[in-house]
Amino acid sequence: MSHLAPLIADLALILICAGIMTLLFKKLKQPLVLGYVVAGFLASPHMAYTPSVMDTANIQTWADIGVIFLLFALGLEFSFKKIVKVGGAAIIAACTIIFCMILLGVAVGTAFGWKRMDCIFLGGMIAMSSTTIIYKAFDDLGMRKKKFTGLVLSVLILEDILAIVLMVMLSTMAVSHNFEGTEMLGSIAKLLFFLILWFVVGIYLIPVLLKKCRKLMSEETLLIVSLGLCFGMVVLAAHTGFSAAFGAFIMGSILAETVEAESIERLVKPVKDLFGAIFFVSVGMMVDPLMIVEYAGPIIVITLAVIVGQSLFGTLGVLLAGQPLKTAMQCGFSLTQIGEFAFIIASLGMSLGVTSHYLYPIVVAVSVVTTFTTPYMLKASGPAYCWLCRVLPHGWVAWLERYTPGTVVQSHSGNWKKLISAMLRQIVVFTILSVTVIALSFRFLLPFTREILPHWWANALCGVVTLLCIAPFLRGIMARGRRSSLFQALWKESRYNRLPLVFTLIVRAVVVCMLIFYIIRFLVPFADPLLLLLALLIVGGISLSSPLRRNSIRMEKVFMDNLHGRDMLARRDGKVQPGYAERLLSKDLHLADFEVPEESIWGGRLLGDLKLGQRYEVNVVSIIRGTHYMNIPNGNDRIYPRDHIQVIGTDEQIERFSGALANTVIVEAEYQDREMQLKQFLITEVSGFVGVKIKNSGIRDRYHCMIVGIEPPDGILEKPEAERVFRVGDIIWLVGEKEALSRLFSGKP
């Protein structure tokens, strides 16, 4: 093991420094990420007064693995369905923030005279807020139950996925050095193609695999299988031209839709924490104090740009999304920091060799400063709102509060919109699957068949196999056309709808015909009109085939069951908020979920006796006990420990209720020894039990002890029966608490 000595020594140094710093920062109630960064600085060659890491190359490799685990864990917490659920407000706010902050970063970098690539990467770094730091700040300040936090977390979800897109775009720009729109659009199209492909295929196959092997899955095998899938996707992403972090994120997001997601997240967390710590320590090792002093001016300017820019553009984005001014300012002031993704983007720039050496430590310094200022910015949102209300004309404030779009009740989408969106979704997904099968067939199957068969026979065999493989997908493009409920409703609604509806069927058929025509034309040198006729005949056969229809329906059902499996389980366990909760967000009211602590004095009491509505002005809408729901409970319903209580109220009302619930926990002043003991009791003439039946002895009722066995003088242990009479010489085996046994032996009840 001599060749491993430097690596082991470096790892020991890193973990010791990280351990000490995490304990210190935990004591100071600061984010652990900063502790890791400080530990890296102490273990770096830049610190002359402490031991230093000898081989930074190996540590960098481990740090790259740490990025993979961080993005994999982030994917496990992410769900593509959340993008749909976050709503338009979060989408508008996130896009506004990211676009404006990137422009601000580019402008700041340009003002300092930095290279164009440094400016672009700087814009990407300061555009992403830190999910970890915001979560911790909300917990420390007791803000997790407030209304605006839901919108902030929705914005963070979108920022995470947009950060992945941004990393792909930056990688493309760094490799090609091309800033033209066509190159960028091509990269985004490639990203979307593989994103949809991997997600659809993964959701269809991986949950089925896990379900089939569920009986064989222990925690150990589940961890190994999950990590194997993660690194397999990393390799696949690297081969297709994407970063390893992107592949890890995709696999994490796929596994997030399985019912095993929570178990995988729990098992992966220790591994993620270990390698994540090494990554953040490596970030700290890049910090050079001399460089920070040299670039103190840019650090101060960028820090102010992050704080002021995120506050301003965050508030503006949330206002444009239709939220009231107070909510907008609370959201904007919450996002005034940079964190994990800034480090990851900085590492990406360093690994690609396109960013300057000074950019990394500058971003680290800015992240440290903005992390410390986050709690103060959260507290400052309220006073800032009051000050702005005093400064702005009263009419402006009233207009912002009253006429924001978020306060208007939104109408339901029309049937046309639903039909078109469903059609486009089907066409895009099944076309991507078909194109993938065609590409793989022409890449691998066609050369193989041409080696074993004559040219035209090989082409014919490849064409038939390819058509058979994509036939379910082609049938899926045309599925649920005129037979769908939306189609029928629009058809009956008005005769003017019928021509556009027929056109939608024609579009589906044209897409299928084009895919078939491409395959035939690639393999057969016939005239185009003849090939088109053949393609139309195949389209007709596919549309009329009952086996294909049944197979397509079965595949779609499996996919939808896999996609919604975790949601169904969460809904059963009461972990999903009801649908009406989202509609409350446009008002002052919102819904919050609380768990009754095990030691709460409210346990077992009636709602009528607690009078929660009168005391705290909240409305209890549901009590969830395991899988049992009690909606709209009355005063005769009881609450018990571990129950989930869903209440509706304003921020102030819910905060009062939360504080009251926390204060109901019984805290014992001293630990009471209630351990059970096993003792022997000998029946003598003076014991007072001779001739007494067990049921009449009072050993259980008066002394709170239990007889588990009776040993007569002959030594054969007997089962204690209620009618058994105690005799002299009997040895009674008793179980009870120490104090109760002492009372029994002393004869004091």
Buried (B, 14 or more C-beta within 10 A) or exposed (E): EEEEEEBEBBBEBBBEBBEBBBEEBEEEEBBBBBBBBBBBBBBBEBBEEEBBBBEBEBBBBBBBBBBBBBBBBBBBBBBBBBBEEBBEBBBBBBBBBBBBBBBBBBBBBBEBEBBBBBBBBBBBBBBBBBBBBBBBBBEBEEBBBBBBBBBBBBBBBBBBBBBBBBBBBBBBBBEEEEEEEEBBEBBBEBBEBBBBBBBBBBBBBBBBEBBEEEEEBEEEEBBEBBBEBBBEBBEBBEEBBBBBBBBBBBBBBBBBBBBBBBBBBEBBBEBBBBBBBBBBBBBBBBBBEEBBEBBEEBBEBBBBBBBEBBBBBBBBBBBBBBBBBBBBBBBBBBBBBBBBBBBBBBBBBBBBEBBBEBBBBBBBBBBBBBBBBBBEBBBBBEEBBEEBBEEBEEEEBEEBEEEBBBEEEEEEEEBBEBBBEBBEEBBBBBBBBBBBBBEEBBEEBBEEBBEEBEEEEBBBBBBEBBBEBBBBBBBBBBBBBEEBEBBEEBBEEEEEBEEEBEEBBEBBBEBBBEBBBBBBBBBBEEEEEEBBEBBBEBBEEBBEBEEBBEBBBEBBEBBEEBBEBBBEBBBEEBBBBBEEBBEBBBEBBBBBBBEBBEEBEBBEBBBEEBEBBEEBBBBBBBBBBEEEBBEEBEEEEBBBEBBBBBBBBBBEBBBBBBEBBEEBEEEEEEEEEEEEEEBEBEBEEEBEBBEBEBBEBBBEEEBBBBBEBBBEEEEEEEEBEEEBBBEEBBBBBBBBBEEBBBBBEEEEE
